[in-house]
Amino acid sequence: MSALPDDELPPNMTVASRAAVYLRSGGFVAPLITVLVAFLAGGLVVLATGHNPIETYQAIFKGTGFNWVFPWLSEDDRTIAALALQQTLITTTPLILTGLAVAFAFRCGLFNIGGQGQYIVGSILAVWVGSSFDGMPALLHIVVAILAGILSGAAWAGIAGLLKAVTGTNEVITTIMLNWIAIWVGVWLFGLGGPLQNDDPTRVDVPVSNDVLAGAKLPVFWGDAQLQGLHIGIFIALAALVVFWVLLNRTTLGYEVRAVGFSPDAAEASGINVRRNYILVMAICGAFAGLGGALDVMGWQFRIATNDIPANQLAFFGIAVALLGRNTAIGTLLGALLFAGLINGTSTRNLDPSVFEPQLATNLTYMIQGLVVLLISTDVLVVYLLRLRRRRRTQAVAA
């Protein structure tokens, strides 16, 4: 969608709607500049700590496994790169889906900050289904567990959509509150004496769920399953990108979503049910995030521990992924690859400690993420100021 001049934007657009138009007006150049500036600022911080920024970024890039595509690698280096790339793509899978959960809401003029809670709820239902119903055929078991994650995430996010539609409650507040409810409900469910704590008599003192049954685990198609090889969830995430694009650009629902995001009042006047769209959009966002949680728990985690629930902040990266990707399908994919590479490239397992301490490098990842969000917001402000200047100049000429 090409951005309209500011004086052609409806005055009753929501803040999220207006920001979405400004974000898409920057094309692919603005995100590229944003990333370059963020990495430049990160390099200055690395330099201030007494390390070489170029060597540090080279080590991080090597830790991502993206160098696997280089034909000049030796056989041993290619094997190491393959292991790293498998981990990066495993992380990319939920980042794509939680990014879509934010991007789809944005296109309707909504801020979905609840991807983390929706991700957690999806993983909880998926691990329960995946660890139950022993004897169910493997394919059916996988499908049922994935559907449980999708539907539970949709229902969880639908609460925020319903409150927005019926009472006008700000979705930012409700989704943040639902995040914390999901976290502490999960801690209670799998805590000591909780209803979903494991029933293994040898682990009665361990606050963790039952393990996903072998028949409900996602098949690994690249690498060793014992070493967390790459599972088929990446293909499901890529299919979700296609669904996202088709929904927005080739369906009546997508037209209504974009119309509501552009101007709720104008959409209402043209006969579009804005309240119904709020509920549907948030439910679809929750379905994306819940699917991400289901794929994670069935693809490589295979269980949920109470300590992992509040510690896992992966879904919050989805906000930066969607913003950097300009709320588009291809942009979300590229943003997910970038942040997955940063997460895995700076991990203690993949980063060479002789080049840069992994503990510091993890903080470097958070800093780059924060800079991306900050600079994306600055980009919106700059575009807004330029439009405001042009509008005032036009008004002056008219006067």
N, C-alpha and C positions, 0 to 999 in steps of 0.2 A: 504493500500500500504506500503510495507516495503521500508525503505530508502536505497538508494544505497550508496556505498562508495564514498567519495568526488571525488576521481580521476576518477570515472565512471560517474559523472554528466557532462552533456554537458557544455562546457565553455560558450555557448551563452545563457544560461538560464537567464530569467529575475530575478530581485531581489526578486519579490514576489514569483516566482516559486521556487527559491532556498530556500527561507524562509519556503515555504509550505512543502517542502521535509524535512527540518530540524525539523519543528514542528511535523510532523507525526512520526518522528524517536523516539520521546520520549515516545510513547505509552501512557498508562494511569498513569504511575508512576509520570512523570514530572508534569502534571496538579495537581495531588494530593499534591505533594510537594509544588508546587506554592501556592495552596490555604492555606496549613498549615502555610507556612512562612508568607503569607499575614495576616492571622489571628493572628499569633504570634506577628508580628509587630504592628498590630492594638491593641492587648492586652497591649503591652508596652506603647502605647499612652494613652490608657484608664487608666493604672496604673499611668502614669505621671500626669493625671488630678485629681488624688486622689480617683479614683473609683476602685472597685474590678473587674478585667477583667472576672473572671469566672462567677460572678453574672450578669455582663452586658451581656455576651454572652448567658447565660441561659435565661435572660429576652428577648433578641432579638429572640432566638429560640422559646420561648413561643409565641412571637408576630407573628411569621410566620404561626402558626397554624399547623406546621408539627407534633406537639405532639398529634394531633387528633387521630393518629393511635395507640397511647398507650392504652392498654385495661384497665389500672388501673385508668384512669381519672374518676372523679365524673361526674354526669350528667350535672351540671352547668358548670364545666370546659370544658367538651366536647362541649357544645353549644357555648361557647366563642371561643374555638379552631376551631370549624367549620366555624364560621364567619371569623376568621382571615385567615384560609386556603382558603376560597372562594376568598378573596381579593388577596392572593398570587397567586393563579392559574389564576385569571383574568389578573394580571400583567405578568404572565409567557407567556400568549398567544402572545402578540406582541413581547416579547423578543425572543421567538422561531423564529418568522418570520423575524424580523430584523437581528437576528443572521444568519439565512439561507441566507439572502441577502448579507451578508459579506462573509460567508463561500463559497458560490457558485462562487463568483467572484474570491476568493482566489485560488480555484482549477483550474482556468483558468489563473492564474498569474496576476490577476488584484486586485487592492485595491479599494473597493467600500466604500467610506467614506460618500456617499450620502444617506444612509438609512433614515436619518431624513427627508430630503426633499421628498423622495419617500413616506414615511409614511404620511407626511402632505398632499401631493397631493392626495393620496389615500383616506384619511379621508375627504378631501374637496369634491371630487366627490361623495363619498358615502353619505355624509350628504345632499348634494343637491338632489340626487336621492331619498334618504330615506325620505326627507321632502317634496317631490313633488309627483305628480301622485296619489293623493288621490283617493281611490276606487279601486286601483289595488289589485288583490288577494295577500294575505300576503306572501305566499311562493314565488310567482313570484317577488314580490317587494323586498324581501330579496336577492334573487338570482341576480336580476338586479343591486341592489346597490353594492353587493359584486363584481360583474363583473366590475362595473364602477371603483371601487377602484383598482382592479387588473390591468385593462387595462391602467388606468391613471398613476399608478406607473411604469408600464412597459414602457410606452411612455416617461415618465420623465427620467428614467434611460437610456433608449435607446438613448437619446441625447448624453450622455457621451460616450456610446458605439460607436455611429456613428462618433463622433469627433475623438475617438481613432483609429477607423478603417480607416477613410479617411485621416486625417491629422496627426495622431500619437500624438495627444494632450494627455498629462498625465491625466489619469482618476482621480487622486487624486485632482488635481486642479479643473477640471470641476465639479466633484461631490460636492466639497465644495461650489463652486460658485452657483450651482443649489440648494443647501440647503438654502442659503440666499435668492435666488429668490423666492423659494417656501414659505419661511417664510413671506416675505413682500408682496407677492401677496395675501397670505391668510389674512394678516392683512388688506389689502385694500379691499378685497372682503367682509369681514364681519364687516368692520369698519362703522362708522356713514356715511350714504349716499352711502355705497358700494352696488354693484349690488346684493349681496347675504345676505345683512343684513336682519334680521327678519322683517316681515311685520305686526307684532302684534302692533296695535295702542297704547297699554299700555306699550310697550317696545321700543318706537321710539328712546329713548336716550341710549339704551343699545347696544353696539357693539358686537352682537352675532348672530349666524345663527338661522334659524327656527329649531324647534325641529323635530327630526325624528318621523314620524308618527307611531302610535301603530302597524300597520301591518308590518312595516319594522324593528321593534326591534327584536333582536335575542332572542329566547325563553330561559328562565331560567329553568334549570333542577335541581338545588340544591340551596336551600335557598330561601329567600324572594326577589322578584323582586324589591320591594320598598327599600330594603337595599343592593342593588347591589349584588344579588345572582349570582352564577356562571352560565354563559351562554354557549351555545353550541359552541361558538367560540374556546374553548379549543380542541374540537374534530377536528375542521377544521385545527387548527395548528398542531395537531398530524398527521393528514392526509398529511399535507404539508411536514412533516419530511419523510414520506414514499415516497412521490413524489420526494423529493430531493435525497434520496438514490437510487431509481429506475432510475432516470434520469442519475445519475453519473455512476452507476454500471451495468445497464442492457439495455442501449440504445446506439445507434451509436453516438448520440449527446454527451452523457457522455464520451464516448471514445475519441471523438475529443476534448472535453473540457479539459480532463486530458492530452491529447497529446500536446495541445497548451500550457497548463500551464507548462508542463515539458520542452518543447523547441519549441518556435514558428517557428524558422527556420527549424528545423527538421520536424515539422508538415507540414509546407508549402511545403517542398521538397517531402513529401510523398503524396501530393495531397489534403491535408486538407485546406479548405478555412479559413485562420486565421481571416481575417477581418469579415467575416460573423459570426464567432464564438464570436468575441468580441461584436458585436451588439446583438446577441441572448443571450449571457450570461448576459450582463447588463440589457437587457429587462426582463429576468427571475428574476434577483435579484430585480429589481424594482417591479415586480409582487408580490414577497414575501412580500416586505416592504409595498406596497400599500394595500395588503390584511390585514396586521397587522393594518394599519390605519383604514380600513373599519370596521374591527371587533371591534375595540375599540369604534368607534363612534356609531356603531349600537348595541353594547353589553351593554355599561354602561354610556358612556358620553352623547349620544343622541343630542348633540349640539356642536358647536365650537365657543368659544369666542376669541376675538383678543388677550386678555392678555394670554390666554393659549397657543397660537401658538409658540411664542418665548420662553415661560417658559418651555414647555414640552421638556425634553431632553431624553426621554425614549429610542428612537431609537439609541442614541449614545451608550447605554449599549450593543447594539447588537454587536459592535466591540469587546468588552471584552468577550462577550458570545461566539463568533466564535473563538477567539484566545484561550480561555480556553478550548473550546470543540474540539480543533484540527481540526476544519473545517469538522467534521463528524456529522452525524445525531444524534446519541446517545449522543455524547459529547455536541452538541448544546442544546439538551434537558436538560441535567444535569446542564450545565452552566446557562441556563435560569431559572431553578428552584433555583439555588444558588442566583443569583442576584435579582430575584423576592422576595425571602425570605429576603434578606438584605434590599431591598427597603421597604417592608411592615413591617418587624420586627422592623425597626428603625423609623417608622412613628409615629407621635404624637398620632394617634388613638390606636396603638397597643403596644407601648413600655411603660412600667411602669415608670413614671417620678421619682418615689422615688428611683429607681435603677440607672438610668442614664438619663440625660436630652435629650429628643428626638431631640432637635435642634442640640446638639453636636453629637448625634448618626447618624443623617443624614450625617454630614460631615465625620463621621467614615466610612459610606458606600462608599462615594466618594473616601476616602483614600484607602480602601481595593480594590476598582475597579482599581484605579491607580496603586497600588502595583501589582495586578494581571497582568495588561498589561506590567508593567516594568519587572516583573520577567519572564513573558513569553518571552519577548524580550531577557532577559539575558540568558534564556534557549537556545534560538536560537544561541546566541553568543558563549555560552559554547560548544554546539554541533559543531559549525563551527570551533572553535579553536581546539577541539579534533580531528576533521577530518583533519585539516590542519597539526597538529602534526604527525598524522599517515601517511599522504601523504609524508611529508618531511622525515620521518623515512624510508619509503619504497623506496624513491628516493635515500637516502643515502646508503641503503643496495644494491640497484641496481648498484650504482656507484662503 
